[in-house]
C-alpha cells in the first residue's frame, strides 16, 4: 500500500453521528481508509458497525458529520450520490441475489442499467468476475441451486463487475454454515492481495489478524481503539477491547 501525502484517502469519516429517533447509534466517528488499505471493523453486536458501513455509501442518511469518497463529499446536499456510490462495491450479510435470474444475469443486470453497457460487454465482464471468484462453471445456475458460500461469491462477483474503486463488506460470512466460510474469506484474501481498498465489518478475528492492515474496535457507537491487528487483537490497550476478545476466542 503506497499513497502520497497529497493524495486523498479512499474514505474519510469526520465526526459522523447517526440517530434513529432517540437512539444514538454513532456518536462521532472519525477515521480514514487509505487507497489499497484493508480495514476490519470489529466489535460486539449493536456497536454501530453495520450502520457505519451503510452511512459510508449513504444507504443510511447520517444525522451529522461528513463522509468523503476519494476527496468528494458523499454527504454533501448537492453530491451526485449515484455517481459516488458507483465507486463503492457493497456486499451484505444476505446475498440479495435475484432468485429468478442466473448467476450471469445477476451480474449483468446492474451493468446494463447503471453502467449502460451493452449485453456482450456486460457478459464478458461478468464471466471474468465469476472466474475470479472460482465460479466459472456456475454461469447458468440459479441461486436456489447454489450453496450459501457460492451465492455470496456470486454477490462479490456482482459487486466487482461494476468495477468499483473500493469494497465494503458487511459481515459477509455471518449467514453461512461454518464449513462454507472459508471459501468466501479466500476470495476476500485474494482481493486484498490484489490491492483492493476494503472496509470489512466482520466477526472473523483470524481473518482480521491475517489480512487487515488496520483493525478498528467499536463499542456503543464510538471507536474505542484502532491500530495494526498485531496490537489491537493481540495486545489491546483498552480494557473493553480485552473483555470483547476474551468472549470471541
Secondary structure as UniProt FT lines:
FT   TURN            5..6
FT   STRAND          11..20
FT   TURN            21..22
FT   STRAND          23..33
FT   TURN            35..36
FT   STRAND          38..42
FT   TURN            45..46
FT   HELIX           49..56
FT   TURN            57..58
FT   STRAND          64..69
FT   TURN            70..71
FT   STRAND          72..73
FT   TURN            74..75
FT   TURN            77..78
FT   HELIX           81..85
FT   TURN            86..87
FT   STRAND          88..91
FT   TURN            99..100
FT   HELIX           103..113
FT   HELIX           119..132
FT   TURN            133..134
FT   HELIX           136..138
FT   TURN            139..140
FT   HELIX           143..145
FT   HELIX           148..161
FT   STRAND          166..170
FT   TURN            172..175
FT   HELIX           178..193
FT   TURN            194..195
FT   STRAND          197..201
FT   HELIX           205..211
FT   STRAND          214..219
FT   TURN            220..221
FT   STRAND          222..227
FT   HELIX           229..232
FT   TURN            233..234
FT   HELIX           239..248
//
